[in-house]
């Protein structure tokens, strides 16, 4: 069984598992929705830069970098 920890995004307490990306299930759901939107956009705009994505989706660059660090996205 996982250990209790705080969500790095909202601060709520949840049971950590290795697939949670340090966020609670509610925040992970939002994280996954955002990831899917970015992934779909990149399929149609493969040469898009990190800054373009941040501007397009009104996200901090660090959020997009977290997808890259988690090996979920790659940007050329």
PyMOL Python script that loads the backbone (N, CA, C, O; Angstrom):
from pymol import cmd

cmd.read_pdbstr("""\
ATOM      1  N   UNK A   1       0.846  -1.180   0.000  1.00  0.00           N
ATOM      2  CA  UNK A   1       0.000   0.000   0.000  1.00  0.00           C
ATOM      3  C   UNK A   1       0.888   1.239   0.000  1.00  0.00           C
ATOM      4  O   UNK A   1       1.970   1.233   0.588  1.00  0.00           O
ATOM      5  N   UNK A   2       0.432   2.295  -0.656  1.00  0.00           N
ATOM      6  CA  UNK A   2       1.194   3.528  -0.749  1.00  0.00           C
ATOM      7  C   UNK A   2       1.204   4.299   0.559  1.00  0.00           C
ATOM      8  O   UNK A   2       0.521   3.944   1.520  1.00  0.00           O
ATOM      9  N   UNK A   3       1.984   5.345   0.570  1.00  0.00           N
ATOM     10  CA  UNK A   3       2.075   6.186   1.771  1.00  0.00           C
ATOM     11  C   UNK A   3       1.271   7.461   1.573  1.00  0.00           C
ATOM     12  O   UNK A   3       1.042   7.896   0.444  1.00  0.00           O
ATOM     13  N   UNK A   4       0.845   8.057   2.683  1.00  0.00           N
ATOM     14  CA  UNK A   4       0.128   9.319   2.618  1.00  0.00           C
ATOM     15  C   UNK A   4       1.119  10.432   2.304  1.00  0.00           C
ATOM     16  O   UNK A   4       2.209  10.492   2.872  1.00  0.00           O
ATOM     17  N   UNK A   5       0.722  11.301   1.400  1.00  0.00           N
ATOM     18  CA  UNK A   5       1.565  12.431   1.028  1.00  0.00           C
ATOM     19  C   UNK A   5       0.670  13.582   0.584  1.00  0.00           C
ATOM     20  O   UNK A   5      -0.534  13.403   0.399  1.00  0.00           O
ATOM     21  N   UNK A   6       1.250  14.743   0.417  1.00  0.00           N
ATOM     22  CA  UNK A   6       0.498  15.904  -0.050  1.00  0.00           C
ATOM     23  C   UNK A   6       0.680  16.080  -1.549  1.00  0.00           C
ATOM     24  O   UNK A   6       1.761  15.845  -2.090  1.00  0.00           O
ATOM     25  N   UNK A   7      -0.376  16.490  -2.200  1.00  0.00           N
ATOM     26  CA  UNK A   7      -0.347  16.780  -3.626  1.00  0.00           C
ATOM     27  C   UNK A   7       0.560  17.987  -3.867  1.00  0.00           C
ATOM     28  O   UNK A   7       0.445  19.006  -3.186  1.00  0.00           O
ATOM     29  N   UNK A   8       1.457  17.864  -4.838  1.00  0.00           N
ATOM     30  CA  UNK A   8       2.375  18.967  -5.132  1.00  0.00           C
ATOM     31  C   UNK A   8       1.670  20.138  -5.808  1.00  0.00           C
ATOM     32  O   UNK A   8       2.224  21.235  -5.880  1.00  0.00           O
ATOM     33  N   UNK A   9       0.460  19.917  -6.303  1.00  0.00           N
ATOM     34  CA  UNK A   9      -0.253  20.989  -6.982  1.00  0.00           C
ATOM     35  C   UNK A   9      -1.255  21.699  -6.064  1.00  0.00           C
ATOM     36  O   UNK A   9      -1.249  22.927  -5.973  1.00  0.00           O
ATOM     37  N   UNK A  10      -2.121  20.925  -5.381  1.00  0.00           N
ATOM     38  CA  UNK A  10      -3.171  21.554  -4.580  1.00  0.00           C
ATOM     39  C   UNK A  10      -2.961  21.417  -3.080  1.00  0.00           C
ATOM     40  O   UNK A  10      -3.617  22.105  -2.297  1.00  0.00           O
ATOM     41  N   UNK A  11      -2.047  20.531  -2.668  1.00  0.00           N
ATOM     42  CA  UNK A  11      -1.746  20.373  -1.253  1.00  0.00           C
ATOM     43  C   UNK A  11      -2.600  19.370  -0.504  1.00  0.00           C
ATOM     44  O   UNK A  11      -2.353  19.117   0.675  1.00  0.00           O
ATOM     45  N   UNK A  12      -3.609  18.787  -1.163  1.00  0.00           N
ATOM     46  CA  UNK A  12      -4.463  17.823  -0.463  1.00  0.00           C
ATOM     47  C   UNK A  12      -3.683  16.541  -0.152  1.00  0.00           C
ATOM     48  O   UNK A  12      -2.685  16.232  -0.803  1.00  0.00           O
ATOM     49  N   UNK A  13      -4.156  15.813   0.844  1.00  0.00           N
ATOM     50  CA  UNK A  13      -3.522  14.561   1.244  1.00  0.00           C
ATOM     51  C   UNK A  13      -4.125  13.423   0.424  1.00  0.00           C
ATOM     52  O   UNK A  13      -5.341  13.357   0.239  1.00  0.00           O
ATOM     53  N   UNK A  14      -3.275  12.538  -0.061  1.00  0.00           N
ATOM     54  CA  UNK A  14      -3.737  11.379  -0.823  1.00  0.00           C
ATOM     55  C   UNK A  14      -2.747  10.237  -0.618  1.00  0.00           C
ATOM     56  O   UNK A  14      -1.653  10.434  -0.088  1.00  0.00           O
ATOM     57  N   UNK A  15      -3.146   9.040  -1.045  1.00  0.00           N
ATOM     58  CA  UNK A  15      -2.266   7.879  -0.954  1.00  0.00           C
ATOM     59  C   UNK A  15      -1.432   7.834  -2.227  1.00  0.00           C
ATOM     60  O   UNK A  15      -1.958   7.652  -3.326  1.00  0.00           O
ATOM     61  N   UNK A  16      -0.129   8.001  -2.062  1.00  0.00           N
ATOM     62  CA  UNK A  16       0.801   8.040  -3.194  1.00  0.00           C
ATOM     63  C   UNK A  16       0.979   6.654  -3.785  1.00  0.00           C
ATOM     64  O   UNK A  16       1.129   5.670  -3.061  1.00  0.00           O
ATOM     65  N   UNK A  17       0.960   6.587  -5.105  1.00  0.00           N
ATOM     66  CA  UNK A  17       1.389   5.371  -5.801  1.00  0.00           C
ATOM     67  C   UNK A  17       2.383   5.787  -6.871  1.00  0.00           C
ATOM     68  O   UNK A  17       2.517   6.974  -7.169  1.00  0.00           O
ATOM     69  N   UNK A  18       3.066   4.841  -7.439  1.00  0.00           N
ATOM     70  CA  UNK A  18       4.164   5.162  -8.353  1.00  0.00           C
ATOM     71  C   UNK A  18       3.697   5.785  -9.663  1.00  0.00           C
ATOM     72  O   UNK A  18       4.530   6.260 -10.435  1.00  0.00           O
ATOM     73  N   UNK A  19       2.401   5.800  -9.940  1.00  0.00           N
ATOM     74  CA  UNK A  19       1.891   6.354 -11.194  1.00  0.00           C
ATOM     75  C   UNK A  19       1.188   7.692 -11.012  1.00  0.00           C
ATOM     76  O   UNK A  19       0.479   8.140 -11.913  1.00  0.00           O
ATOM     77  N   UNK A  20       1.373   8.338  -9.860  1.00  0.00           N
ATOM     78  CA  UNK A  20       0.584   9.537  -9.574  1.00  0.00           C
ATOM     79  C   UNK A  20       1.279  10.847  -9.926  1.00  0.00           C
ATOM     80  O   UNK A  20       0.653  11.904  -9.842  1.00  0.00           O
ATOM     81  N   UNK A  21       2.559  10.813 -10.319  1.00  0.00           N
ATOM     82  CA  UNK A  21       3.288  12.039 -10.681  1.00  0.00           C
ATOM     83  C   UNK A  21       3.291  13.062  -9.551  1.00  0.00           C
ATOM     84  O   UNK A  21       3.349  14.264  -9.810  1.00  0.00           O
ATOM     85  N   UNK A  22       3.230  12.608  -8.316  1.00  0.00           N
ATOM     86  CA  UNK A  22       3.244  13.472  -7.126  1.00  0.00           C
ATOM     87  C   UNK A  22       2.041  14.396  -7.031  1.00  0.00           C
ATOM     88  O   UNK A  22       2.106  15.442  -6.385  1.00  0.00           O
ATOM     89  N   UNK A  23       0.945  14.013  -7.672  1.00  0.00           N
ATOM     90  CA  UNK A  23      -0.282  14.794  -7.574  1.00  0.00           C
ATOM     91  C   UNK A  23      -1.445  13.867  -7.219  1.00  0.00           C
ATOM     92  O   UNK A  23      -1.417  12.673  -7.520  1.00  0.00           O
ATOM     93  N   UNK A  24      -2.460  14.432  -6.578  1.00  0.00           N
ATOM     94  CA  UNK A  24      -3.636  13.651  -6.178  1.00  0.00           C
ATOM     95  C   UNK A  24      -4.433  13.229  -7.422  1.00  0.00           C
ATOM     96  O   UNK A  24      -4.220  13.775  -8.505  1.00  0.00           O
ATOM     97  N   UNK A  25      -5.341  12.269  -7.272  1.00  0.00           N
ATOM     98  CA  UNK A  25      -6.125  11.802  -8.421  1.00  0.00           C
ATOM     99  C   UNK A  25      -6.879  12.919  -9.148  1.00  0.00           C
ATOM    100  O   UNK A  25      -6.970  12.907 -10.376  1.00  0.00           O
ATOM    101  N   UNK A  26      -7.420  13.880  -8.398  1.00  0.00           N
ATOM    102  CA  UNK A  26      -8.158  14.972  -9.054  1.00  0.00           C
ATOM    103  C   UNK A  26      -7.236  15.831  -9.917  1.00  0.00           C
ATOM    104  O   UNK A  26      -7.579  16.173 -11.049  1.00  0.00           O
ATOM    105  N   UNK A  27      -6.063  16.181  -9.380  1.00  0.00           N
ATOM    106  CA  UNK A  27      -5.116  16.984 -10.152  1.00  0.00           C
ATOM    107  C   UNK A  27      -4.541  16.180 -11.309  1.00  0.00           C
ATOM    108  O   UNK A  27      -4.279  16.731 -12.379  1.00  0.00           O
ATOM    109  N   UNK A  28      -4.344  14.875 -11.101  1.00  0.00           N
ATOM    110  CA  UNK A  28      -3.813  14.028 -12.173  1.00  0.00           C
ATOM    111  C   UNK A  28      -4.787  13.980 -13.340  1.00  0.00           C
ATOM    112  O   UNK A  28      -4.376  13.958 -14.500  1.00  0.00           O
ATOM    113  N   UNK A  29      -6.072  13.965 -13.031  1.00  0.00           N
ATOM    114  CA  UNK A  29      -7.075  13.969 -14.084  1.00  0.00           C
ATOM    115  C   UNK A  29      -6.935  15.220 -14.953  1.00  0.00           C
ATOM    116  O   UNK A  29      -6.966  15.135 -16.181  1.00  0.00           O
ATOM    117  N   UNK A  30      -6.782  16.376 -14.313  1.00  0.00           N
ATOM    118  CA  UNK A  30      -6.561  17.623 -15.055  1.00  0.00           C
ATOM    119  C   UNK A  30      -5.253  17.604 -15.809  1.00  0.00           C
ATOM    120  O   UNK A  30      -5.160  18.106 -16.929  1.00  0.00           O
ATOM    121  N   UNK A  31      -4.231  17.016 -15.184  1.00  0.00           N
ATOM    122  CA  UNK A  31      -2.902  16.872 -15.798  1.00  0.00           C
ATOM    123  C   UNK A  31      -3.019  16.042 -17.080  1.00  0.00           C
ATOM    124  O   UNK A  31      -2.417  16.380 -18.100  1.00  0.00           O
ATOM    125  N   UNK A  32      -3.796  14.956 -17.021  1.00  0.00           N
ATOM    126  CA  UNK A  32      -3.968  14.088 -18.180  1.00  0.00           C
ATOM    127  C   UNK A  32      -4.751  14.765 -19.300  1.00  0.00           C
ATOM    128  O   UNK A  32      -4.431  14.594 -20.476  1.00  0.00           O
ATOM    129  N   UNK A  33      -5.771  15.531 -18.937  1.00  0.00           N
ATOM    130  CA  UNK A  33      -6.561  16.255 -19.949  1.00  0.00           C
ATOM    131  C   UNK A  33      -5.674  17.260 -20.676  1.00  0.00           C
ATOM    132  O   UNK A  33      -5.696  17.343 -21.904  1.00  0.00           O
ATOM    133  N   UNK A  34      -4.900  18.018 -19.918  1.00  0.00           N
ATOM    134  CA  UNK A  34      -3.992  18.999 -20.513  1.00  0.00           C
ATOM    135  C   UNK A  34      -2.965  18.313 -21.397  1.00  0.00           C
ATOM    136  O   UNK A  34      -2.685  18.774 -22.504  1.00  0.00           O
ATOM    137  N   UNK A  35      -2.402  17.211 -20.911  1.00  0.00           N
ATOM    138  CA  UNK A  35      -1.439  16.450 -21.711  1.00  0.00           C
ATOM    139  C   UNK A  35      -2.059  16.032 -23.046  1.00  0.00           C
ATOM    140  O   UNK A  35      -1.428  16.190 -24.091  1.00  0.00           O
ATOM    141  N   UNK A  36      -3.273  15.505 -23.027  1.00  0.00           N
ATOM    142  CA  UNK A  36      -3.921  15.055 -24.260  1.00  0.00           C
ATOM    143  C   UNK A  36      -4.134  16.199 -25.239  1.00  0.00           C
ATOM    144  O   UNK A  36      -3.964  16.024 -26.446  1.00  0.00           O
ATOM    145  N   UNK A  37      -4.506  17.368 -24.729  1.00  0.00           N
ATOM    146  CA  UNK A  37      -4.680  18.530 -25.606  1.00  0.00           C
ATOM    147  C   UNK A  37      -3.355  18.928 -26.258  1.00  0.00           C
ATOM    148  O   UNK A  37      -3.301  19.206 -27.456  1.00  0.00           O
ATOM    149  N   UNK A  38      -2.300  18.953 -25.466  1.00  0.00           N
ATOM    150  CA  UNK A  38      -0.978  19.313 -25.992  1.00  0.00           C
ATOM    151  C   UNK A  38      -0.501  18.271 -27.002  1.00  0.00           C
ATOM    152  O   UNK A  38      -0.007  18.620 -28.074  1.00  0.00           O
ATOM    153  N   UNK A  39      -0.649  16.996 -26.657  1.00  0.00           N
ATOM    154  CA  UNK A  39      -0.231  15.919 -27.558  1.00  0.00           C
ATOM    155  C   UNK A  39      -0.947  16.020 -28.902  1.00  0.00           C
ATOM    156  O   UNK A  39      -0.319  15.901 -29.954  1.00  0.00           O
ATOM    157  N   UNK A  40      -2.265  16.241 -28.867  1.00  0.00           N
ATOM    158  CA  UNK A  40      -3.034  16.362 -30.106  1.00  0.00           C
ATOM    159  C   UNK A  40      -2.584  17.568 -30.922  1.00  0.00           C
ATOM    160  O   UNK A  40      -2.493  17.498 -32.148  1.00  0.00           O
ATOM    161  N   UNK A  41      -2.303  18.673 -30.239  1.00  0.00           N
ATOM    162  CA  UNK A  41      -1.832  19.873 -30.932  1.00  0.00           C
ATOM    163  C   UNK A  41      -0.485  19.602 -31.607  1.00  0.00           C
ATOM    164  O   UNK A  41      -0.260  20.011 -32.746  1.00  0.00           O
ATOM    165  N   UNK A  42       0.404  18.910 -30.896  1.00  0.00           N
ATOM    166  CA  UNK A  42       1.726  18.617 -31.456  1.00  0.00           C
ATOM    167  C   UNK A  42       1.651  17.669 -32.656  1.00  0.00           C
ATOM    168  O   UNK A  42       2.509  17.717 -33.537  1.00  0.00           O
ATOM    169  N   UNK A  43       0.649  16.826 -32.692  1.00  0.00           N
ATOM    170  CA  UNK A  43       0.488  15.932 -33.849  1.00  0.00           C
ATOM    171  C   UNK A  43       0.220  16.748 -35.118  1.00  0.00           C
ATOM    172  O   UNK A  43       0.656  16.381 -36.209  1.00  0.00           O
ATOM    173  N   UNK A  44      -0.503  17.854 -34.956  1.00  0.00           N
ATOM    174  CA  UNK A  44      -0.827  18.713 -36.098  1.00  0.00           C
ATOM    175  C   UNK A  44       0.193  19.825 -36.318  1.00  0.00           C
ATOM    176  O   UNK A  44       0.224  20.433 -37.388  1.00  0.00           O
ATOM    177  N   UNK A  45       1.022  20.095 -35.320  1.00  0.00           N
ATOM    178  CA  UNK A  45       2.032  21.156 -35.383  1.00  0.00           C
ATOM    179  C   UNK A  45       3.353  20.613 -34.837  1.00  0.00           C
ATOM    180  O   UNK A  45       3.800  21.043 -33.774  1.00  0.00           O
ATOM    181  N   UNK A  46       3.977  19.681 -35.541  1.00  0.00           N
ATOM    182  CA  UNK A  46       5.155  18.975 -35.008  1.00  0.00           C
ATOM    183  C   UNK A  46       6.376  19.852 -34.751  1.00  0.00           C
ATOM    184  O   UNK A  46       7.260  19.447 -33.996  1.00  0.00           O
ATOM    185  N   UNK A  47       6.454  21.004 -35.335  1.00  0.00           N
ATOM    186  CA  UNK A  47       7.623  21.874 -35.138  1.00  0.00           C
ATOM    187  C   UNK A  47       7.363  22.993 -34.129  1.00  0.00           C
ATOM    188  O   UNK A  47       8.117  23.964 -34.062  1.00  0.00           O
ATOM    189  N   UNK A  48       6.319  22.854 -33.364  1.00  0.00           N
ATOM    190  CA  UNK A  48       5.954  23.854 -32.364  1.00  0.00           C
ATOM    191  C   UNK A  48       7.011  23.903 -31.254  1.00  0.00           C
ATOM    192  O   UNK A  48       7.524  22.868 -30.829  1.00  0.00           O
ATOM    193  N   UNK A  49       7.324  25.097 -30.800  1.00  0.00           N
ATOM    194  CA  UNK A  49       8.323  25.254 -29.740  1.00  0.00           C
ATOM    195  C   UNK A  49       7.661  25.199 -28.361  1.00  0.00           C
ATOM    196  O   UNK A  49       6.439  25.267 -28.227  1.00  0.00           O
ATOM    197  N   UNK A  50       8.490  25.077 -27.373  1.00  0.00           N
ATOM    198  CA  UNK A  50       8.033  25.077 -25.983  1.00  0.00           C
ATOM    199  C   UNK A  50       7.292  26.373 -25.656  1.00  0.00           C
ATOM    200  O   UNK A  50       6.235  26.347 -25.027  1.00  0.00           O
ATOM    201  N   UNK A  51       7.844  27.491 -26.080  1.00  0.00           N
ATOM    202  CA  UNK A  51       7.209  28.786 -25.815  1.00  0.00           C
ATOM    203  C   UNK A  51       5.870  28.920 -26.542  1.00  0.00           C
ATOM    204  O   UNK A  51       4.921  29.487 -25.999  1.00  0.00           O
ATOM    205  N   UNK A  52       5.793  28.404 -27.758  1.00  0.00           N
ATOM    206  CA  UNK A  52       4.525  28.444 -28.485  1.00  0.00           C
ATOM    207  C   UNK A  52       3.451  27.651 -27.739  1.00  0.00           C
ATOM    208  O   UNK A  52       2.309  28.097 -27.623  1.00  0.00           O
ATOM    209  N   UNK A  53       3.828  26.467 -27.232  1.00  0.00           N
ATOM    210  CA  UNK A  53       2.875  25.660 -26.476  1.00  0.00           C
ATOM    211  C   UNK A  53       2.423  26.384 -25.216  1.00  0.00           C
ATOM    212  O   UNK A  53       1.233  26.418 -24.903  1.00  0.00           O
ATOM    213  N   UNK A  54       3.369  26.959 -24.503  1.00  0.00           N
ATOM    214  CA  UNK A  54       3.042  27.676 -23.270  1.00  0.00           C
ATOM    215  C   UNK A  54       2.064  28.818 -23.556  1.00  0.00           C
ATOM    216  O   UNK A  54       1.117  29.034 -22.801  1.00  0.00           O
ATOM    217  N   UNK A  55       2.295  29.532 -24.629  1.00  0.00           N
ATOM    218  CA  UNK A  55       1.419  30.645 -25.005  1.00  0.00           C
ATOM    219  C   UNK A  55       0.054  30.138 -25.457  1.00  0.00           C
ATOM    220  O   UNK A  55      -0.979  30.650 -25.025  1.00  0.00           O
ATOM    221  N   UNK A  56       0.055  29.138 -26.320  1.00  0.00           N
ATOM    222  CA  UNK A  56      -1.190  28.589 -26.866  1.00  0.00           C
ATOM    223  C   UNK A  56      -2.112  28.061 -25.768  1.00  0.00           C
ATOM    224  O   UNK A  56      -3.318  28.306 -25.793  1.00  0.00           O
ATOM    225  N   UNK A  57      -1.540  27.333 -24.802  1.00  0.00           N
ATOM    226  CA  UNK A  57      -2.352  26.700 -23.762  1.00  0.00           C
ATOM    227  C   UNK A  57      -2.378  27.476 -22.445  1.00  0.00           C
ATOM    228  O   UNK A  57      -2.949  27.021 -21.453  1.00  0.00           O
ATOM    229  N   UNK A  58      -1.748  28.658 -22.452  1.00  0.00           N
ATOM    230  CA  UNK A  58      -1.715  29.523 -21.260  1.00  0.00           C
ATOM    231  C   UNK A  58      -1.237  28.746 -20.032  1.00  0.00           C
ATOM    232  O   UNK A  58      -1.849  28.778 -18.964  1.00  0.00           O
ATOM    233  N   UNK A  59      -0.111  28.045 -20.233  1.00  0.00           N
ATOM    234  CA  UNK A  59       0.504  27.245 -19.175  1.00  0.00           C
ATOM    235  C   UNK A  59       1.900  27.755 -18.877  1.00  0.00           C
ATOM    236  O   UNK A  59       2.559  28.313 -19.755  1.00  0.00           O
ATOM    237  N   UNK A  60       2.355  27.570 -17.650  1.00  0.00           N
ATOM    238  CA  UNK A  60       3.753  27.883 -17.369  1.00  0.00           C
ATOM    239  C   UNK A  60       4.661  26.913 -18.129  1.00  0.00           C
ATOM    240  O   UNK A  60       4.314  25.746 -18.311  1.00  0.00           O
ATOM    241  N   UNK A  61       5.798  27.390 -18.561  1.00  0.00           N
ATOM    242  CA  UNK A  61       6.759  26.546 -19.276  1.00  0.00           C
ATOM    243  C   UNK A  61       7.109  25.325 -18.428  1.00  0.00           C
ATOM    244  O   UNK A  61       7.298  24.235 -18.967  1.00  0.00           O
ATOM    245  N   UNK A  62       7.198  25.496 -17.101  1.00  0.00           N
ATOM    246  CA  UNK A  62       7.573  24.376 -16.233  1.00  0.00           C
ATOM    247  C   UNK A  62       6.556  23.236 -16.295  1.00  0.00           C
ATOM    248  O   UNK A  62       6.926  22.076 -16.111  1.00  0.00           O
ATOM    249  N   UNK A  63       5.278  23.547 -16.551  1.00  0.00           N
ATOM    250  CA  UNK A  63       4.262  22.495 -16.679  1.00  0.00           C
ATOM    251  C   UNK A  63       4.540  21.643 -17.904  1.00  0.00           C
ATOM    252  O   UNK A  63       4.479  20.415 -17.840  1.00  0.00           O
ATOM    253  N   UNK A  64       4.845  22.290 -19.013  1.00  0.00           N
ATOM    254  CA  UNK A  64       5.144  21.550 -20.234  1.00  0.00           C
ATOM    255  C   UNK A  64       6.449  20.784 -20.067  1.00  0.00           C
ATOM    256  O   UNK A  64       6.577  19.651 -20.531  1.00  0.00           O
ATOM    257  N   UNK A  65       7.414  21.406 -19.405  1.00  0.00           N
ATOM    258  CA  UNK A  65       8.678  20.706 -19.143  1.00  0.00           C
ATOM    259  C   UNK A  65       8.454  19.457 -18.302  1.00  0.00           C
ATOM    260  O   UNK A  65       9.158  18.462 -18.472  1.00  0.00           O
ATOM    261  N   UNK A  66       7.483  19.499 -17.401  1.00  0.00           N
ATOM    262  CA  UNK A  66       7.217  18.318 -16.572  1.00  0.00           C
ATOM    263  C   UNK A  66       6.720  17.156 -17.427  1.00  0.00           C
ATOM    264  O   UNK A  66       7.033  16.002 -17.134  1.00  0.00           O
ATOM    265  N   UNK A  67       5.947  17.441 -18.482  1.00  0.00           N
ATOM    266  CA  UNK A  67       5.527  16.379 -19.397  1.00  0.00           C
ATOM    267  C   UNK A  67       6.738  15.799 -20.124  1.00  0.00           C
ATOM    268  O   UNK A  67       6.817  14.590 -20.346  1.00  0.00           O
ATOM    269  N   UNK A  68       7.667  16.654 -20.488  1.00  0.00           N
ATOM    270  CA  UNK A  68       8.883  16.204 -21.173  1.00  0.00           C
ATOM    271  C   UNK A  68       9.742  15.382 -20.223  1.00  0.00           C
ATOM    272  O   UNK A  68      10.245  14.324 -20.602  1.00  0.00           O
ATOM    273  N   UNK A  69       9.915  15.855 -18.996  1.00  0.00           N
ATOM    274  CA  UNK A  69      10.742  15.134 -18.009  1.00  0.00           C
ATOM    275  C   UNK A  69      10.121  13.783 -17.657  1.00  0.00           C
ATOM    276  O   UNK A  69      10.841  12.843 -17.323  1.00  0.00           O
ATOM    277  N   UNK A  70       8.790  13.677 -17.729  1.00  0.00           N
ATOM    278  CA  UNK A  70       8.116  12.414 -17.465  1.00  0.00           C
ATOM    279  C   UNK A  70       8.112  11.500 -18.694  1.00  0.00           C
ATOM    280  O   UNK A  70       7.494  10.435 -18.684  1.00  0.00           O
ATOM    281  N   UNK A  71       8.808  11.929 -19.750  1.00  0.00           N
ATOM    282  CA  UNK A  71       8.875  11.196 -21.017  1.00  0.00           C
ATOM    283  C   UNK A  71       7.496  10.994 -21.655  1.00  0.00           C
ATOM    284  O   UNK A  71       7.258   9.997 -22.336  1.00  0.00           O
ATOM    285  N   UNK A  72       6.620  11.925 -21.430  1.00  0.00           N
ATOM    286  CA  UNK A  72       5.301  11.864 -22.045  1.00  0.00           C
ATOM    287  C   UNK A  72       5.271  12.650 -23.347  1.00  0.00           C
ATOM    288  O   UNK A  72       4.483  12.336 -24.239  1.00  0.00           O
ATOM    289  N   UNK A  73       6.121  13.667 -23.469  1.00  0.00           N
ATOM    290  CA  UNK A  73       6.206  14.503 -24.669  1.00  0.00           C
ATOM    291  C   UNK A  73       7.644  14.658 -25.087  1.00  0.00           C
ATOM    292  O   UNK A  73       8.564  14.546 -24.276  1.00  0.00           O
ATOM    293  N   UNK A  74       7.825  14.917 -26.362  1.00  0.00           N
ATOM    294  CA  UNK A  74       9.138  15.350 -26.840  1.00  0.00           C
ATOM    295  C   UNK A  74       8.909  16.499 -27.821  1.00  0.00           C
ATOM    296  O   UNK A  74       8.002  16.462 -28.651  1.00  0.00           O
ATOM    297  N   UNK A  75       9.745  17.500 -27.700  1.00  0.00           N
ATOM    298  CA  UNK A  75       9.643  18.677 -28.566  1.00  0.00           C
ATOM    299  C   UNK A  75      10.960  18.819 -29.301  1.00  0.00           C
ATOM    300  O   UNK A  75      12.037  18.684 -28.721  1.00  0.00           O
ATOM    301  N   UNK A  76      10.852  19.092 -30.577  1.00  0.00           N
ATOM    302  CA  UNK A  76      12.058  19.234 -31.405  1.00  0.00           C
ATOM    303  C   UNK A  76      12.694  20.566 -31.214  1.00  0.00           C
ATOM    304  O   UNK A  76      13.718  20.856 -31.832  1.00  0.00           O
TER     305      UNK A  76
END
""", "prot")
cmd.dss("prot")
cmd.show_as("cartoon", "prot")
cmd.util.cbc("prot")
cmd.orient("prot")
